[in-house]
Amino acid sequence: MKFIASNLSINMFPKGNFQLIFDELNKEEFYAMSYDAYSCIGHKDIAELTNCAYNKEAVKLRIGDILFLVTIKNNKLNYYCIRVMESEHEITRNEELDDMEEYLWQ
């Protein structure tokens, strides 16, 4: 399933073996890829700016799901695609998310 969100939480991700594939998107790629995604944007301004539904529902991702993340930084919208993929070995969730958060907020 595809989701659009305006924040990232460790509680969104599954337990066990998985890996995260993280890509930065431009505006056109975001809209082309996320047109059929379910909006869980809990930030009213971002929902309005992206013409997506405002919805504070919590997201619980599973293997194969895609999360389109929209953030505002320096008064600019930033678009990301995060794929939750299978992995043969357990990956430390905190390590993966720490790397992603460091990239997002640098």
Backbone bond lengths (Angstrom), bond angles and torsions (degrees), N, CA, C in turn:
res aa  C-N    CA-C-N  psi(-1)  N-CA   C-N-CA  omega(-1)  CA-C   N-CA-C  phi
1 M - - - 1.453 - - 1.531 108.39 -
2 K 1.315 115.89 154.60 1.462 121.53 178.49 1.525 109.60 -111.03
3 F 1.329 114.97 138.47 1.458 121.73 178.91 1.518 109.41 -130.97
4 I 1.332 116.29 152.69 1.463 122.06 170.23 1.523 106.54 -118.71
5 A 1.321 116.10 132.35 1.462 120.72 -179.80 1.522 109.55 -140.37
6 S 1.329 114.56 163.89 1.463 120.34 179.44 1.528 111.81 -113.88
7 N 1.319 115.90 5.15 1.466 119.10 175.77 1.516 109.10 -147.54
8 L 1.303 114.94 170.52 1.457 122.41 -176.51 1.519 107.99 -131.25
9 S 1.323 116.20 133.27 1.454 120.76 179.42 1.521 109.02 -138.40
10 I 1.308 116.35 143.82 1.456 120.37 177.74 1.524 111.26 -61.47
11 N 1.320 117.12 -26.22 1.463 121.13 179.69 1.526 112.91 -70.09
12 M 1.318 117.92 -13.13 1.463 121.30 177.98 1.525 112.36 -72.65
13 F 1.318 116.50 -27.09 1.457 120.76 -169.02 1.527 112.34 -92.88
14 P 1.342 116.32 152.17 1.470 120.10 -177.73 1.520 111.97 -71.72
15 K 1.306 115.05 164.61 1.467 120.35 173.09 1.522 107.68 -91.14
16 G 1.315 116.62 157.11 1.465 119.59 175.43 1.506 112.98 97.30
17 N 1.317 114.39 -148.94 1.460 121.72 -172.97 1.524 110.90 -87.81
18 F 1.327 115.85 117.29 1.463 121.11 175.98 1.514 108.75 -162.35
19 Q 1.301 115.40 163.95 1.458 120.41 172.15 1.513 108.40 -135.30
20 L 1.306 116.04 155.86 1.458 122.42 -179.77 1.526 109.12 -110.39
21 I 1.320 115.34 127.66 1.462 121.49 173.91 1.522 105.57 -105.37
22 F 1.305 116.19 120.59 1.459 123.25 -170.17 1.524 109.81 -118.49
23 D 1.335 116.87 123.76 1.466 121.17 178.89 1.524 110.11 -132.47
24 E 1.308 115.64 139.42 1.460 120.38 171.88 1.525 107.48 -86.19
25 L 1.326 117.11 138.33 1.460 122.38 -178.60 1.517 110.50 -117.80
26 N 1.325 115.27 154.98 1.462 117.79 168.63 1.532 107.29 -90.39
27 K 1.308 116.73 173.75 1.463 121.61 -174.94 1.530 112.10 -58.93
28 E 1.313 117.17 -44.21 1.461 121.29 -178.54 1.526 111.15 -64.61
29 E 1.335 117.69 -42.91 1.465 121.33 177.85 1.527 110.72 -62.62
30 F 1.332 115.47 -42.30 1.460 119.78 -179.89 1.528 111.01 -57.90
31 Y 1.328 116.80 -51.20 1.466 119.91 -177.44 1.533 111.72 -67.85
32 A 1.314 117.96 -36.53 1.466 120.88 179.03 1.532 111.57 -66.25
33 M 1.319 116.88 -36.49 1.461 120.95 -176.04 1.525 113.54 -88.61
34 S 1.317 117.95 -26.15 1.469 120.38 -171.21 1.526 114.41 -106.59
35 Y 1.328 117.62 8.25 1.475 119.69 -174.43 1.528 113.10 -58.05
36 D 1.341 118.24 -27.41 1.464 120.85 -178.47 1.529 112.58 -108.54
37 A 1.326 116.92 17.73 1.469 121.31 -178.80 1.531 110.44 -83.88
38 Y 1.311 115.44 151.94 1.465 123.12 178.73 1.528 108.54 -85.20
39 S 1.311 117.09 123.68 1.458 120.91 -176.64 1.530 112.15 -80.51
40 C 1.314 114.51 126.55 1.470 122.89 171.75 1.523 107.93 -126.21
41 I 1.329 115.79 39.26 1.461 120.76 -178.58 1.524 108.04 -79.01
42 G 1.320 115.01 114.22 1.460 120.96 -177.72 1.515 113.67 -97.59
43 H 1.307 117.76 12.15 1.461 123.84 -179.99 1.528 107.05 -116.12
44 K 1.328 117.27 111.59 1.468 121.56 -172.93 1.529 113.00 -56.94
45 D 1.325 117.17 -43.02 1.464 119.81 -178.60 1.529 111.34 -63.05
46 I 1.321 116.86 -43.76 1.469 120.04 179.66 1.528 109.96 -65.76
47 A 1.318 117.61 -40.12 1.463 120.68 177.68 1.540 110.29 -58.95
48 E 1.306 117.15 -45.58 1.469 120.89 179.31 1.526 111.85 -65.27
49 L 1.330 116.41 -44.90 1.468 120.25 -177.51 1.528 112.79 -66.30
50 T 1.321 117.35 -27.54 1.470 120.93 -179.62 1.529 112.87 -99.65
51 N 1.331 116.77 -1.43 1.473 121.80 -175.89 1.523 112.03 57.99
52 C 1.316 116.12 35.57 1.456 122.56 176.70 1.529 108.93 -108.45
53 A 1.303 115.35 159.31 1.464 120.00 179.78 1.530 110.71 -68.09
54 Y 1.315 115.53 140.07 1.471 121.94 172.38 1.525 106.68 -81.10
55 N 1.322 116.52 123.74 1.456 121.04 -174.48 1.524 108.32 -157.22
56 K 1.317 117.32 114.97 1.465 121.69 -177.34 1.537 112.71 -88.71
57 E 1.324 116.19 15.27 1.461 120.60 179.73 1.533 110.74 -62.27
58 A 1.324 116.41 138.69 1.468 121.36 178.52 1.526 109.99 -74.16
59 V 1.314 115.53 141.83 1.464 122.31 178.43 1.525 109.05 -100.62
60 K 1.328 115.94 133.43 1.463 121.48 173.39 1.522 106.39 -123.35
61 L 1.327 116.19 105.30 1.454 121.73 -175.19 1.526 111.84 -83.34
62 R 1.328 114.77 151.05 1.466 122.44 175.65 1.524 108.51 -125.33
63 I 1.318 115.67 168.25 1.460 120.58 176.03 1.531 108.72 -55.13
64 G 1.320 116.25 131.91 1.460 122.03 -179.86 1.516 113.98 95.14
65 D 1.322 117.93 -13.90 1.464 120.86 179.14 1.528 110.94 -74.85
66 I 1.322 114.42 157.63 1.462 121.82 177.35 1.526 108.13 -125.95
67 L 1.321 115.86 130.57 1.457 121.85 176.57 1.525 108.49 -112.27
68 F 1.332 115.95 120.73 1.457 120.72 172.35 1.517 106.40 -95.13
69 L 1.310 116.04 118.27 1.455 122.28 -176.32 1.520 109.07 -106.00
70 V 1.328 116.49 130.53 1.470 122.26 177.94 1.523 107.18 -120.30
71 T 1.316 116.11 125.39 1.459 121.17 179.44 1.527 109.11 -127.03
72 I 1.317 114.80 161.18 1.465 120.78 172.48 1.523 107.62 -114.25
73 K 1.312 114.72 126.26 1.462 120.47 177.45 1.525 107.35 -141.48
74 N 1.323 116.08 128.02 1.467 121.10 -178.02 1.528 111.25 54.41
75 N 1.344 116.21 43.29 1.467 122.91 178.78 1.531 113.64 60.08
76 K 1.332 116.34 27.62 1.462 121.71 -179.20 1.522 108.65 -131.41
77 L 1.334 116.13 136.67 1.460 120.02 175.02 1.525 109.64 -76.59
78 N 1.313 115.68 136.69 1.458 122.77 177.42 1.519 107.62 -121.87
79 Y 1.327 116.05 139.24 1.457 121.57 -174.08 1.521 109.92 -121.18
80 Y 1.344 116.05 135.96 1.461 121.85 -178.69 1.523 109.80 -138.07
81 C 1.312 115.04 152.99 1.461 122.10 174.92 1.527 106.98 -122.92
82 I 1.329 116.22 125.10 1.461 121.40 -179.99 1.525 107.47 -121.97
83 R 1.328 115.72 116.57 1.467 121.55 179.42 1.525 108.83 -101.78
84 V 1.323 115.85 134.04 1.462 121.49 177.04 1.526 106.67 -98.98
85 M 1.323 116.56 112.04 1.460 121.81 -172.99 1.531 111.48 -118.10
86 E 1.322 115.00 159.43 1.462 120.78 176.68 1.517 109.80 -66.78
87 S 1.314 114.67 153.80 1.464 121.36 175.54 1.516 107.56 -145.16
88 E 1.325 116.73 146.87 1.463 120.79 179.81 1.522 112.41 -77.21
89 H 1.305 116.72 -19.91 1.464 119.59 -179.35 1.520 109.82 -128.97
90 E 1.303 114.16 156.78 1.458 118.90 -178.80 1.517 109.96 -72.06
91 I 1.307 114.70 134.17 1.458 121.24 179.74 1.516 107.58 -109.16
92 T 1.307 115.69 138.80 1.450 119.65 178.42 1.522 109.09 -68.61
93 R 1.322 115.62 114.47 1.463 120.58 -177.38 1.520 111.12 -60.01
94 N 1.308 116.96 -42.28 1.466 119.85 -178.26 1.519 111.29 -62.27
95 E 1.326 116.91 -39.90 1.460 121.12 -179.31 1.525 110.80 -64.00
96 E 1.326 117.18 -47.01 1.462 121.88 179.00 1.534 110.55 -60.43
97 L 1.319 116.75 -47.32 1.462 120.73 -177.44 1.516 111.90 -70.50
98 D 1.328 117.85 -36.03 1.461 120.08 176.47 1.522 110.42 -60.22
99 D 1.342 116.98 -43.70 1.459 120.73 178.62 1.525 110.71 -62.28
100 M 1.331 116.52 -42.66 1.455 121.07 -179.27 1.522 110.93 -67.14
101 E 1.327 117.03 -45.67 1.464 119.97 -179.94 1.517 111.62 -63.07
102 E 1.325 116.75 -38.67 1.462 120.14 178.08 1.527 109.88 -60.66
103 Y 1.325 117.24 -42.05 1.459 121.01 178.32 1.528 111.56 -66.25
104 L 1.327 116.08 -44.75 1.460 120.68 -176.83 1.520 112.66 -62.82
105 W 1.304 117.44 -39.39 1.463 120.09 -170.89 1.521 113.86 -104.06
106 Q 1.325 118.08 7.90 1.478 118.98 179.00 1.511 112.52 -71.13
